[in-house]
Amino acid sequence: KPGFDDMIDRIIDNPAYDQMGGYQIFLRRFAIPVIMILISLFVYTTLDQYISSSWNLVITSIVTGSSLGPILAAERYLAIRNNKK
């Protein structure tokens, strides 16, 4: 069974992840979760003064979860657009 180091080497050497100049792994592992956290903090802070705390958490979860699809679609669009160049 391959170890963790072997998996990392396979990912780094995989040409599929080299589409965006090596930033594909960075986007998937770091930037997208940070964007999701920032969206949830923004929605929670914005709605905090208008809605009770329990409903605010529900609405924040729904908005943040709903934004995952467009974020991944935008990331895929950027990868396809950069691949055509």
PDB file with SEQRES, HELIX, SHEET and CRYST1 records, atoms N, CA, C and O in Angstrom:
SEQRES   1 A   85  LYS PRO GLY PHE ASP ASP MET ILE ASP ARG ILE ILE ASP          
SEQRES   2 A   85  ASN PRO ALA TYR ASP GLN MET GLY GLY TYR GLN ILE PHE          
SEQRES   3 A   85  LEU ARG ARG PHE ALA ILE PRO VAL ILE MET ILE LEU ILE          
SEQRES   4 A   85  SER LEU PHE VAL TYR THR THR LEU ASP GLN TYR ILE SER          
SEQRES   5 A   85  SER SER TRP ASN LEU VAL ILE THR SER ILE VAL THR GLY          
SEQRES   6 A   85  SER SER LEU GLY PRO ILE LEU ALA ALA GLU ARG TYR LEU          
SEQRES   7 A   85  ALA ILE ARG ASN ASN LYS LYS                                  
HELIX    1 AA1 PHE A    4  ASP A   13  1                                  10    
HELIX    2 AA2 PRO A   15  ASP A   18  5                                   4    
HELIX    3 AA3 TYR A   23  PHE A   26  1                                   4    
HELIX    4 AA4 LEU A   27  ALA A   31  3                                   5    
HELIX    5 AA5 ILE A   32  LEU A   47  1                                  16    
HELIX    6 AA6 SER A   53  LYS A   84  1                                  32    
CRYST1    1.000    1.000    1.000  90.00  90.00  90.00 P 1           1          
ATOM      1  N   LYS A   1       0.855  -1.182   0.000  1.00  0.00           N  
ATOM      2  CA  LYS A   1       0.000   0.000   0.000  1.00  0.00           C  
ATOM      3  C   LYS A   1       0.896   1.239   0.000  1.00  0.00           C  
ATOM      4  O   LYS A   1       1.795   1.357   0.832  1.00  0.00           O  
ATOM      5  N   PRO A   2       0.648   2.171  -0.945  1.00  0.00           N  
ATOM      6  CA  PRO A   2       1.505   3.359  -1.018  1.00  0.00           C  
ATOM      7  C   PRO A   2       1.306   4.265   0.191  1.00  0.00           C  
ATOM      8  O   PRO A   2       0.199   4.413   0.710  1.00  0.00           O  
ATOM      9  N   GLY A   3       2.402   4.861   0.616  1.00  0.00           N  
ATOM     10  CA  GLY A   3       2.360   5.764   1.755  1.00  0.00           C  
ATOM     11  C   GLY A   3       1.931   7.163   1.356  1.00  0.00           C  
ATOM     12  O   GLY A   3       1.667   7.454   0.189  1.00  0.00           O  
ATOM     13  N   PHE A   4       1.872   8.012   2.360  1.00  0.00           N  
ATOM     14  CA  PHE A   4       1.445   9.398   2.135  1.00  0.00           C  
ATOM     15  C   PHE A   4       2.417  10.132   1.224  1.00  0.00           C  
ATOM     16  O   PHE A   4       1.996  10.903   0.361  1.00  0.00           O  
ATOM     17  N   ASP A   5       3.712   9.901   1.406  1.00  0.00           N  
ATOM     18  CA  ASP A   5       4.714  10.565   0.560  1.00  0.00           C  
ATOM     19  C   ASP A   5       4.573  10.152  -0.897  1.00  0.00           C  
ATOM     20  O   ASP A   5       4.743  10.974  -1.798  1.00  0.00           O  
ATOM     21  N   ASP A   6       4.260   8.866  -1.135  1.00  0.00           N  
ATOM     22  CA  ASP A   6       4.067   8.406  -2.507  1.00  0.00           C  
ATOM     23  C   ASP A   6       2.845   9.063  -3.150  1.00  0.00           C  
ATOM     24  O   ASP A   6       2.864   9.406  -4.332  1.00  0.00           O  
ATOM     25  N   MET A   7       1.785   9.236  -2.360  1.00  0.00           N  
ATOM     26  CA  MET A   7       0.587   9.899  -2.887  1.00  0.00           C  
ATOM     27  C   MET A   7       0.888  11.345  -3.258  1.00  0.00           C  
ATOM     28  O   MET A   7       0.458  11.821  -4.308  1.00  0.00           O  
ATOM     29  N   ILE A   8       1.619  12.038  -2.403  1.00  0.00           N  
ATOM     30  CA  ILE A   8       1.974  13.435  -2.688  1.00  0.00           C  
ATOM     31  C   ILE A   8       2.823  13.517  -3.953  1.00  0.00           C  
ATOM     32  O   ILE A   8       2.611  14.399  -4.786  1.00  0.00           O  
ATOM     33  N   ASP A   9       3.783  12.603  -4.104  1.00  0.00           N  
ATOM     34  CA  ASP A   9       4.624  12.605  -5.302  1.00  0.00           C  
ATOM     35  C   ASP A   9       3.802  12.343  -6.557  1.00  0.00           C  
ATOM     36  O   ASP A   9       4.043  12.955  -7.598  1.00  0.00           O  
ATOM     37  N   ARG A  10       2.826  11.430  -6.464  1.00  0.00           N  
ATOM     38  CA  ARG A  10       1.975  11.151  -7.619  1.00  0.00           C  
ATOM     39  C   ARG A  10       1.127  12.361  -7.991  1.00  0.00           C  
ATOM     40  O   ARG A  10       0.926  12.635  -9.175  1.00  0.00           O  
ATOM     41  N   ILE A  11       0.634  13.081  -7.002  1.00  0.00           N  
ATOM     42  CA  ILE A  11      -0.173  14.271  -7.283  1.00  0.00           C  
ATOM     43  C   ILE A  11       0.687  15.363  -7.899  1.00  0.00           C  
ATOM     44  O   ILE A  11       0.278  16.007  -8.866  1.00  0.00           O  
ATOM     45  N   ILE A  12       1.864  15.574  -7.351  1.00  0.00           N  
ATOM     46  CA  ILE A  12       2.738  16.635  -7.856  1.00  0.00           C  
ATOM     47  C   ILE A  12       3.226  16.319  -9.267  1.00  0.00           C  
ATOM     48  O   ILE A  12       3.333  17.222 -10.096  1.00  0.00           O  
ATOM     49  N   ASP A  13       3.521  15.056  -9.550  1.00  0.00           N  
ATOM     50  CA  ASP A  13       4.013  14.673 -10.869  1.00  0.00           C  
ATOM     51  C   ASP A  13       2.902  14.460 -11.889  1.00  0.00           C  
ATOM     52  O   ASP A  13       3.194  14.220 -13.061  1.00  0.00           O  
ATOM     53  N   ASN A  14       1.645  14.541 -11.483  1.00  0.00           N  
ATOM     54  CA  ASN A  14       0.521  14.315 -12.378  1.00  0.00           C  
ATOM     55  C   ASN A  14       0.338  15.537 -13.284  1.00  0.00           C  
ATOM     56  O   ASN A  14       0.163  16.649 -12.785  1.00  0.00           O  
ATOM     57  N   PRO A  15       0.377  15.347 -14.604  1.00  0.00           N  
ATOM     58  CA  PRO A  15       0.226  16.504 -15.498  1.00  0.00           C  
ATOM     59  C   PRO A  15      -1.179  17.107 -15.476  1.00  0.00           C  
ATOM     60  O   PRO A  15      -1.361  18.239 -15.924  1.00  0.00           O  
ATOM     61  N   ALA A  16      -2.161  16.389 -14.973  1.00  0.00           N  
ATOM     62  CA  ALA A  16      -3.522  16.937 -14.904  1.00  0.00           C  
ATOM     63  C   ALA A  16      -3.590  18.107 -13.936  1.00  0.00           C  
ATOM     64  O   ALA A  16      -4.406  19.012 -14.116  1.00  0.00           O  
ATOM     65  N   TYR A  17      -2.749  18.102 -12.919  1.00  0.00           N  
ATOM     66  CA  TYR A  17      -2.743  19.188 -11.945  1.00  0.00           C  
ATOM     67  C   TYR A  17      -1.820  20.329 -12.356  1.00  0.00           C  
ATOM     68  O   TYR A  17      -1.694  21.314 -11.629  1.00  0.00           O  
ATOM     69  N   ASP A  18      -1.179  20.207 -13.501  1.00  0.00           N  
ATOM     70  CA  ASP A  18      -0.246  21.231 -13.966  1.00  0.00           C  
ATOM     71  C   ASP A  18      -0.911  22.231 -14.907  1.00  0.00           C  
ATOM     72  O   ASP A  18      -0.228  23.039 -15.536  1.00  0.00           O  
ATOM     73  N   GLN A  19      -2.234  22.181 -15.006  1.00  0.00           N  
ATOM     74  CA  GLN A  19      -2.951  23.027 -15.956  1.00  0.00           C  
ATOM     75  C   GLN A  19      -2.788  24.505 -15.658  1.00  0.00           C  
ATOM     76  O   GLN A  19      -2.603  25.304 -16.576  1.00  0.00           O  
ATOM     77  N   MET A  20      -2.853  24.872 -14.426  1.00  0.00           N  
ATOM     78  CA  MET A  20      -2.851  26.289 -14.068  1.00  0.00           C  
ATOM     79  C   MET A  20      -1.497  26.707 -13.512  1.00  0.00           C  
ATOM     80  O   MET A  20      -1.430  27.528 -12.597  1.00  0.00           O  
ATOM     81  N   GLY A  21      -0.444  26.164 -14.040  1.00  0.00           N  
ATOM     82  CA  GLY A  21       0.889  26.519 -13.595  1.00  0.00           C  
ATOM     83  C   GLY A  21       1.210  26.009 -12.205  1.00  0.00           C  
ATOM     84  O   GLY A  21       2.010  26.621 -11.497  1.00  0.00           O  
ATOM     85  N   GLY A  22       0.613  24.915 -11.802  1.00  0.00           N  
ATOM     86  CA  GLY A  22       0.869  24.346 -10.485  1.00  0.00           C  
ATOM     87  C   GLY A  22      -0.029  24.884  -9.388  1.00  0.00           C  
ATOM     88  O   GLY A  22       0.068  24.438  -8.245  1.00  0.00           O  
ATOM     89  N   TYR A  23      -0.898  25.827  -9.703  1.00  0.00           N  
ATOM     90  CA  TYR A  23      -1.779  26.407  -8.689  1.00  0.00           C  
ATOM     91  C   TYR A  23      -3.045  25.591  -8.456  1.00  0.00           C  
ATOM     92  O   TYR A  23      -3.819  25.907  -7.552  1.00  0.00           O  
ATOM     93  N   GLN A  24      -3.269  24.562  -9.243  1.00  0.00           N  
ATOM     94  CA  GLN A  24      -4.470  23.738  -9.094  1.00  0.00           C  
ATOM     95  C   GLN A  24      -4.547  23.115  -7.704  1.00  0.00           C  
ATOM     96  O   GLN A  24      -5.608  23.132  -7.080  1.00  0.00           O  
ATOM     97  N   ILE A  25      -3.448  22.572  -7.215  1.00  0.00           N  
ATOM     98  CA  ILE A  25      -3.434  21.962  -5.881  1.00  0.00           C  
ATOM     99  C   ILE A  25      -3.661  23.032  -4.823  1.00  0.00           C  
ATOM    100  O   ILE A  25      -4.395  22.804  -3.861  1.00  0.00           O  
ATOM    101  N   PHE A  26      -3.042  24.192  -4.989  1.00  0.00           N  
ATOM    102  CA  PHE A  26      -3.237  25.293  -4.041  1.00  0.00           C  
ATOM    103  C   PHE A  26      -4.703  25.717  -3.991  1.00  0.00           C  
ATOM    104  O   PHE A  26      -5.253  25.920  -2.909  1.00  0.00           O  
ATOM    105  N   LEU A  27      -5.338  25.852  -5.156  1.00  0.00           N  
ATOM    106  CA  LEU A  27      -6.741  26.258  -5.187  1.00  0.00           C  
ATOM    107  C   LEU A  27      -7.632  25.234  -4.504  1.00  0.00           C  
ATOM    108  O   LEU A  27      -8.500  25.588  -3.706  1.00  0.00           O  
ATOM    109  N   ARG A  28      -7.417  23.975  -4.817  1.00  0.00           N  
ATOM    110  CA  ARG A  28      -8.280  22.930  -4.265  1.00  0.00           C  
ATOM    111  C   ARG A  28      -8.103  22.763  -2.765  1.00  0.00           C  
ATOM    112  O   ARG A  28      -9.082  22.540  -2.052  1.00  0.00           O  
ATOM    113  N   ARG A  29      -6.890  22.864  -2.278  1.00  0.00           N  
ATOM    114  CA  ARG A  29      -6.617  22.540  -0.875  1.00  0.00           C  
ATOM    115  C   ARG A  29      -6.650  23.738   0.060  1.00  0.00           C  
ATOM    116  O   ARG A  29      -6.876  23.569   1.258  1.00  0.00           O  
ATOM    117  N   PHE A  30      -6.434  24.930  -0.447  1.00  0.00           N  
ATOM    118  CA  PHE A  30      -6.339  26.081   0.447  1.00  0.00           C  
ATOM    119  C   PHE A  30      -7.316  27.199   0.101  1.00  0.00           C  
ATOM    120  O   PHE A  30      -8.084  27.640   0.956  1.00  0.00           O  
ATOM    121  N   ALA A  31      -7.290  27.653  -1.131  1.00  0.00           N  
ATOM    122  CA  ALA A  31      -8.060  28.847  -1.486  1.00  0.00           C  
ATOM    123  C   ALA A  31      -9.563  28.622  -1.407  1.00  0.00           C  
ATOM    124  O   ALA A  31     -10.283  29.477  -0.892  1.00  0.00           O  
ATOM    125  N   ILE A  32     -10.048  27.496  -1.903  1.00  0.00           N  
ATOM    126  CA  ILE A  32     -11.492  27.247  -1.887  1.00  0.00           C  
ATOM    127  C   ILE A  32     -12.031  27.141  -0.465  1.00  0.00           C  
ATOM    128  O   ILE A  32     -13.058  27.759  -0.184  1.00  0.00           O  
ATOM    129  N   PRO A  33     -11.403  26.395   0.457  1.00  0.00           N  
ATOM    130  CA  PRO A  33     -11.914  26.416   1.839  1.00  0.00           C  
ATOM    131  C   PRO A  33     -11.857  27.797   2.489  1.00  0.00           C  
ATOM    132  O   PRO A  33     -12.751  28.155   3.255  1.00  0.00           O  
ATOM    133  N   VAL A  34     -10.817  28.574   2.192  1.00  0.00           N  
ATOM    134  CA  VAL A  34     -10.733  29.923   2.758  1.00  0.00           C  
ATOM    135  C   VAL A  34     -11.856  30.797   2.201  1.00  0.00           C  
ATOM    136  O   VAL A  34     -12.455  31.576   2.943  1.00  0.00           O  
ATOM    137  N   ILE A  35     -12.144  30.679   0.919  1.00  0.00           N  
ATOM    138  CA  ILE A  35     -13.249  31.436   0.325  1.00  0.00           C  
ATOM    139  C   ILE A  35     -14.573  31.049   0.973  1.00  0.00           C  
ATOM    140  O   ILE A  35     -15.407  31.912   1.247  1.00  0.00           O  
ATOM    141  N   MET A  36     -14.769  29.761   1.217  1.00  0.00           N  
ATOM    142  CA  MET A  36     -16.006  29.302   1.863  1.00  0.00           C  
ATOM    143  C   MET A  36     -16.123  29.869   3.277  1.00  0.00           C  
ATOM    144  O   MET A  36     -17.205  30.286   3.690  1.00  0.00           O  
ATOM    145  N   ILE A  37     -15.036  29.886   4.006  1.00  0.00           N  
ATOM    146  CA  ILE A  37     -15.057  30.440   5.368  1.00  0.00           C  
ATOM    147  C   ILE A  37     -15.359  31.935   5.328  1.00  0.00           C  
ATOM    148  O   ILE A  37     -16.134  32.435   6.143  1.00  0.00           O  
ATOM    149  N   LEU A  38     -14.752  32.647   4.386  1.00  0.00           N  
ATOM    150  CA  LEU A  38     -15.006  34.085   4.275  1.00  0.00           C  
ATOM    151  C   LEU A  38     -16.458  34.380   3.896  1.00  0.00           C  
ATOM    152  O   LEU A  38     -17.052  35.332   4.402  1.00  0.00           O  
ATOM    153  N   ILE A  39     -17.027  33.566   3.007  1.00  0.00           N  
ATOM    154  CA  ILE A  39     -18.436  33.743   2.644  1.00  0.00           C  
ATOM    155  C   ILE A  39     -19.328  33.523   3.854  1.00  0.00           C  
ATOM    156  O   ILE A  39     -20.252  34.298   4.100  1.00  0.00           O  
ATOM    157  N   SER A  40     -19.050  32.462   4.613  1.00  0.00           N  
ATOM    158  CA  SER A  40     -19.889  32.187   5.786  1.00  0.00           C  
ATOM    159  C   SER A  40     -19.760  33.289   6.837  1.00  0.00           C  
ATOM    160  O   SER A  40     -20.756  33.671   7.451  1.00  0.00           O  
ATOM    161  N   LEU A  41     -18.562  33.800   7.049  1.00  0.00           N  
ATOM    162  CA  LEU A  41     -18.395  34.894   8.007  1.00  0.00           C  
ATOM    163  C   LEU A  41     -19.104  36.166   7.545  1.00  0.00           C  
ATOM    164  O   LEU A  41     -19.715  36.868   8.350  1.00  0.00           O  
ATOM    165  N   PHE A  42     -19.021  36.456   6.258  1.00  0.00           N  
ATOM    166  CA  PHE A  42     -19.688  37.641   5.725  1.00  0.00           C  
ATOM    167  C   PHE A  42     -21.204  37.535   5.867  1.00  0.00           C  
ATOM    168  O   PHE A  42     -21.857  38.485   6.299  1.00  0.00           O  
ATOM    169  N   VAL A  43     -21.764  36.377   5.504  1.00  0.00           N  
ATOM    170  CA  VAL A  43     -23.218  36.204   5.591  1.00  0.00           C  
ATOM    171  C   VAL A  43     -23.671  36.255   7.042  1.00  0.00           C  
ATOM    172  O   VAL A  43     -24.664  36.910   7.359  1.00  0.00           O  
ATOM    173  N   TYR A  44     -22.951  35.569   7.927  1.00  0.00           N  
ATOM    174  CA  TYR A  44     -23.340  35.555   9.340  1.00  0.00           C  
ATOM    175  C   TYR A  44     -23.287  36.960   9.942  1.00  0.00           C  
ATOM    176  O   TYR A  44     -24.196  37.367  10.665  1.00  0.00           O  
ATOM    177  N   THR A  45     -22.231  37.686   9.643  1.00  0.00           N  
ATOM    178  CA  THR A  45     -22.089  39.040  10.182  1.00  0.00           C  
ATOM    179  C   THR A  45     -23.144  39.985   9.614  1.00  0.00           C  
ATOM    180  O   THR A  45     -23.682  40.827  10.334  1.00  0.00           O  
ATOM    181  N   THR A  46     -23.436  39.845   8.333  1.00  0.00           N  
ATOM    182  CA  THR A  46     -24.428  40.712   7.703  1.00  0.00           C  
ATOM    183  C   THR A  46     -25.825  40.469   8.256  1.00  0.00           C  
ATOM    184  O   THR A  46     -26.571  41.417   8.501  1.00  0.00           O  
ATOM    185  N   LEU A  47     -26.183  39.204   8.452  1.00  0.00           N  
ATOM    186  CA  LEU A  47     -27.536  38.875   8.904  1.00  0.00           C  
ATOM    187  C   LEU A  47     -27.694  38.887  10.417  1.00  0.00           C  
ATOM    188  O   LEU A  47     -28.808  38.731  10.916  1.00  0.00           O  
ATOM    189  N   ASP A  48     -26.620  39.067  11.148  1.00  0.00           N  
ATOM    190  CA  ASP A  48     -26.666  38.962  12.608  1.00  0.00           C  
ATOM    191  C   ASP A  48     -27.597  39.990  13.241  1.00  0.00           C  
ATOM    192  O   ASP A  48     -28.253  39.690  14.239  1.00  0.00           O  
ATOM    193  N   GLN A  49     -27.666  41.170  12.693  1.00  0.00           N  
ATOM    194  CA  GLN A  49     -28.497  42.213  13.293  1.00  0.00           C  
ATOM    195  C   GLN A  49     -29.963  42.120  12.875  1.00  0.00           C  
ATOM    196  O   GLN A  49     -30.809  42.793  13.465  1.00  0.00           O  
ATOM    197  N   TYR A  50     -30.281  41.305  11.874  1.00  0.00           N  
ATOM    198  CA  TYR A  50     -31.650  41.227  11.365  1.00  0.00           C  
ATOM    199  C   TYR A  50     -32.395  39.954  11.772  1.00  0.00           C  
ATOM    200  O   TYR A  50     -33.623  39.961  11.857  1.00  0.00           O  
ATOM    201  N   ILE A  51     -31.673  38.871  12.024  1.00  0.00           N  
ATOM    202  CA  ILE A  51     -32.297  37.563  12.247  1.00  0.00           C  
ATOM    203  C   ILE A  51     -31.770  36.991  13.555  1.00  0.00           C  
ATOM    204  O   ILE A  51     -30.644  37.279  13.961  1.00  0.00           O  
ATOM    205  N   SER A  52     -32.601  36.172  14.218  1.00  0.00           N  
ATOM    206  CA  SER A  52     -32.159  35.542  15.462  1.00  0.00           C  
ATOM    207  C   SER A  52     -31.000  34.588  15.186  1.00  0.00           C  
ATOM    208  O   SER A  52     -30.773  34.180  14.047  1.00  0.00           O  
ATOM    209  N   SER A  53     -30.287  34.246  16.226  1.00  0.00           N  
ATOM    210  CA  SER A  53     -29.042  33.484  16.092  1.00  0.00           C  
ATOM    211  C   SER A  53     -29.253  32.109  15.462  1.00  0.00           C  
ATOM    212  O   SER A  53     -28.468  31.698  14.607  1.00  0.00           O  
ATOM    213  N   SER A  54     -30.297  31.397  15.870  1.00  0.00           N  
ATOM    214  CA  SER A  54     -30.498  30.048  15.337  1.00  0.00           C  
ATOM    215  C   SER A  54     -30.855  30.087  13.850  1.00  0.00           C  
ATOM    216  O   SER A  54     -30.348  29.277  13.074  1.00  0.00           O  
ATOM    217  N   TRP A  55     -31.720  31.015  13.447  1.00  0.00           N  
ATOM    218  CA  TRP A  55     -32.058  31.128  12.035  1.00  0.00           C  
ATOM    219  C   TRP A  55     -30.887  31.673  11.227  1.00  0.00           C  
ATOM    220  O   TRP A  55     -30.729  31.343  10.052  1.00  0.00           O  
ATOM    221  N   ASN A  56     -30.090  32.487  11.846  1.00  0.00           N  
ATOM    222  CA  ASN A  56     -28.913  33.017  11.166  1.00  0.00           C  
ATOM    223  C   ASN A  56     -27.953  31.889  10.801  1.00  0.00           C  
ATOM    224  O   ASN A  56     -27.389  31.883   9.707  1.00  0.00           O  
ATOM    225  N   LEU A  57     -27.767  30.945  11.704  1.00  0.00           N  
ATOM    226  CA  LEU A  57     -26.893  29.801  11.409  1.00  0.00           C  
ATOM    227  C   LEU A  57     -27.453  28.961  10.270  1.00  0.00           C  
ATOM    228  O   LEU A  57     -26.704  28.498   9.410  1.00  0.00           O  
ATOM    229  N   VAL A  58     -28.761  28.763  10.261  1.00  0.00           N  
ATOM    230  CA  VAL A  58     -29.386  27.968   9.198  1.00  0.00           C  
ATOM    231  C   VAL A  58     -29.219  28.659   7.845  1.00  0.00           C  
ATOM    232  O   VAL A  58     -28.821  28.028   6.865  1.00  0.00           O  
ATOM    233  N   ILE A  59     -29.521  29.939   7.796  1.00  0.00           N  
ATOM    234  CA  ILE A  59     -29.412  30.676   6.529  1.00  0.00           C  
ATOM    235  C   ILE A  59     -27.956  30.772   6.077  1.00  0.00           C  
ATOM    236  O   ILE A  59     -27.667  30.666   4.885  1.00  0.00           O  
ATOM    237  N   THR A  60     -27.043  30.971   7.021  1.00  0.00           N  
ATOM    238  CA  THR A  60     -25.618  31.014   6.675  1.00  0.00           C  
ATOM    239  C   THR A  60     -25.160  29.682   6.100  1.00  0.00           C  
ATOM    240  O   THR A  60     -24.405  29.653   5.128  1.00  0.00           O  
ATOM    241  N   SER A  61     -25.606  28.587   6.686  1.00  0.00           N  
ATOM    242  CA  SER A  61     -25.241  27.260   6.178  1.00  0.00           C  
ATOM    243  C   SER A  61     -25.794  27.034   4.779  1.00  0.00           C  
ATOM    244  O   SER A  61     -25.106  26.489   3.915  1.00  0.00           O  
ATOM    245  N   ILE A  62     -27.029  27.449   4.555  1.00  0.00           N  
ATOM    246  CA  ILE A  62     -27.641  27.266   3.237  1.00  0.00           C  
ATOM    247  C   ILE A  62     -26.914  28.095   2.180  1.00  0.00           C  
ATOM    248  O   ILE A  62     -26.611  27.593   1.098  1.00  0.00           O  
ATOM    249  N   VAL A  63     -26.635  29.349   2.486  1.00  0.00           N  
ATOM    250  CA  VAL A  63     -25.957  30.221   1.510  1.00  0.00           C  
ATOM    251  C   VAL A  63     -24.538  29.728   1.234  1.00  0.00           C  
ATOM    252  O   VAL A  63     -24.095  29.707   0.085  1.00  0.00           O  
ATOM    253  N   THR A  64     -23.832  29.335   2.286  1.00  0.00           N  
ATOM    254  CA  THR A  64     -22.462  28.854   2.103  1.00  0.00           C  
ATOM    255  C   THR A  64     -22.445  27.543   1.323  1.00  0.00           C  
ATOM    256  O   THR A  64     -21.615  27.364   0.432  1.00  0.00           O  
ATOM    257  N   GLY A  65     -23.339  26.640   1.645  1.00  0.00           N  
ATOM    258  CA  GLY A  65     -23.420  25.380   0.908  1.00  0.00           C  
ATOM    259  C   GLY A  65     -23.815  25.586  -0.539  1.00  0.00           C  
ATOM    260  O   GLY A  65     -23.320  24.894  -1.428  1.00  0.00           O  
ATOM    261  N   SER A  66     -24.707  26.536  -0.776  1.00  0.00           N  
ATOM    262  CA  SER A  66     -25.135  26.824  -2.147  1.00  0.00           C  
ATOM    263  C   SER A  66     -24.034  27.487  -2.969  1.00  0.00           C  
ATOM    264  O   SER A  66     -24.048  27.407  -4.197  1.00  0.00           O  
ATOM    265  N   SER A  67     -23.103  28.125  -2.321  1.00  0.00           N  
ATOM    266  CA  SER A  67     -22.023  28.785  -3.059  1.00  0.00           C  
ATOM    267  C   SER A  67     -20.905  27.818  -3.452  1.00  0.00           C  
ATOM    268  O   SER A  67     -20.024  28.186  -4.230  1.00  0.00           O  
ATOM    269  N   LEU A  68     -20.924  26.610  -2.937  1.00  0.00           N  
ATOM    270  CA  LEU A  68     -19.870  25.648  -3.273  1.00  0.00           C  
ATOM    271  C   LEU A  68     -19.896  25.292  -4.757  1.00  0.00           C  
ATOM    272  O   LEU A  68     -18.846  25.236  -5.397  1.00  0.00           O  
ATOM    273  N   GLY A  69     -21.073  25.054  -5.305  1.00  0.00           N  
ATOM    274  CA  GLY A  69     -21.192  24.714  -6.722  1.00  0.00           C  
ATOM    275  C   GLY A  69     -20.644  25.791  -7.637  1.00  0.00           C  
ATOM    276  O   GLY A  69     -19.827  25.488  -8.507  1.00  0.00           O  
ATOM    277  N   PRO A  70     -21.067  27.053  -7.471  1.00  0.00           N  
ATOM    278  CA  PRO A  70     -20.509  28.104  -8.331  1.00  0.00           C  
ATOM    279  C   PRO A  70     -19.003  28.309  -8.165  1.00  0.00           C  
ATOM    280  O   PRO A  70     -18.316  28.635  -9.133  1.00  0.00           O  
ATOM    281  N   ILE A  71     -18.489  28.122  -6.962  1.00  0.00           N  
ATOM    282  CA  ILE A  71     -17.041  28.273  -6.761  1.00  0.00           C  
ATOM    283  C   ILE A  71     -16.287  27.180  -7.510  1.00  0.00           C  
ATOM    284  O   ILE A  71     -15.289  27.461  -8.173  1.00  0.00           O  
ATOM    285  N   LEU A  72     -16.756  25.939  -7.410  1.00  0.00           N  
ATOM    286  CA  LEU A  72     -16.099  24.845  -8.128  1.00  0.00           C  
ATOM    287  C   LEU A  72     -16.275  24.991  -9.637  1.00  0.00           C  
ATOM    288  O   LEU A  72     -15.370  24.652 -10.399  1.00  0.00           O  
ATOM    289  N   ALA A  73     -17.435  25.494 -10.077  1.00  0.00           N  
ATOM    290  CA  ALA A  73     -17.642  25.726 -11.510  1.00  0.00           C  
ATOM    291  C   ALA A  73     -16.703  26.820 -12.023  1.00  0.00           C  
ATOM    292  O   ALA A  73     -16.163  26.704 -13.123  1.00  0.00           O  
ATOM    293  N   ALA A  74     -16.507  27.868 -11.243  1.00  0.00           N  
ATOM    294  CA  ALA A  74     -15.583  28.929 -11.646  1.00  0.00           C  
ATOM    295  C   ALA A  74     -14.151  28.411 -11.715  1.00  0.00           C  
ATOM    296  O   ALA A  74     -13.394  28.780 -12.612  1.00  0.00           O  
ATOM    297  N   GLU A  75     -13.788  27.564 -10.775  1.00  0.00           N  
ATOM    298  CA  GLU A  75     -12.445  26.981 -10.788  1.00  0.00           C  
ATOM    299  C   GLU A  75     -12.259  26.095 -12.016  1.00  0.00           C  
ATOM    300  O   GLU A  75     -11.202  26.120 -12.647  1.00  0.00           O  
ATOM    301  N   ARG A  76     -13.276  25.315 -12.355  1.00  0.00           N  
ATOM    302  CA  ARG A  76     -13.209  24.459 -13.543  1.00  0.00           C  
ATOM    303  C   ARG A  76     -13.153  25.316 -14.811  1.00  0.00           C  
ATOM    304  O   ARG A  76     -12.407  25.004 -15.739  1.00  0.00           O  
ATOM    305  N   TYR A  77     -13.941  26.393 -14.850  1.00  0.00           N  
ATOM    306  CA  TYR A  77     -13.935  27.290 -16.007  1.00  0.00           C  
ATOM    307  C   TYR A  77     -12.554  27.911 -16.211  1.00  0.00           C  
ATOM    308  O   TYR A  77     -12.060  27.983 -17.337  1.00  0.00           O  
ATOM    309  N   LEU A  78     -11.937  28.357 -15.124  1.00  0.00           N  
ATOM    310  CA  LEU A  78     -10.592  28.932 -15.235  1.00  0.00           C  
ATOM    311  C   LEU A  78      -9.589  27.903 -15.731  1.00  0.00           C  
ATOM    312  O   LEU A  78      -8.710  28.228 -16.530  1.00  0.00           O  
ATOM    313  N   ALA A  79      -9.713  26.659 -15.263  1.00  0.00           N  
ATOM    314  CA  ALA A  79      -8.795  25.609 -15.708  1.00  0.00           C  
ATOM    315  C   ALA A  79      -8.981  25.316 -17.190  1.00  0.00           C  
ATOM    316  O   ALA A  79      -8.002  25.146 -17.917  1.00  0.00           O  
ATOM    317  N   ILE A  80     -10.230  25.255 -17.641  1.00  0.00           N  
ATOM    318  CA  ILE A  80     -10.488  24.986 -19.062  1.00  0.00           C  
ATOM    319  C   ILE A  80     -10.018  26.154 -19.923  1.00  0.00           C  
ATOM    320  O   ILE A  80      -9.421  25.948 -20.979  1.00  0.00           O  
ATOM    321  N   ARG A  81     -10.286  27.381 -19.473  1.00  0.00           N  
ATOM    322  CA  ARG A  81      -9.871  28.557 -20.241  1.00  0.00           C  
ATOM    323  C   ARG A  81      -8.352  28.647 -20.338  1.00  0.00           C  
ATOM    324  O   ARG A  81      -7.815  28.980 -21.394  1.00  0.00           O  
ATOM    325  N   ASN A  82      -7.658  28.350 -19.237  1.00  0.00           N  
ATOM    326  CA  ASN A  82      -6.193  28.390 -19.264  1.00  0.00           C  
ATOM    327  C   ASN A  82      -5.616  27.242 -20.071  1.00  0.00           C  
ATOM    328  O   ASN A  82      -4.528  27.367 -20.633  1.00  0.00           O  
ATOM    329  N   ASN A  83      -6.331  26.121 -20.137  1.00  0.00           N  
ATOM    330  CA  ASN A  83      -5.858  24.971 -20.895  1.00  0.00           C  
ATOM    331  C   ASN A  83      -5.942  25.235 -22.397  1.00  0.00           C  
ATOM    332  O   ASN A  83      -5.138  24.699 -23.160  1.00  0.00           O  
ATOM    333  N   LYS A  84      -6.903  26.054 -22.832  1.00  0.00           N  
ATOM    334  CA  LYS A  84      -7.062  26.354 -24.257  1.00  0.00           C  
ATOM    335  C   LYS A  84      -6.001  27.317 -24.771  1.00  0.00           C  
ATOM    336  O   LYS A  84      -5.733  27.354 -25.972  1.00  0.00           O  
ATOM    337  N   LYS A  85      -5.397  28.090 -23.888  1.00  0.00           N  
ATOM    338  CA  LYS A  85      -4.400  29.084 -24.315  1.00  0.00           C  
ATOM    339  C   LYS A  85      -3.110  28.452 -24.717  1.00  0.00           C  
ATOM    340  O   LYS A  85      -2.172  29.152 -25.100  1.00  0.00           O  
TER     341      LYS A  85                                                      
END                                                                             
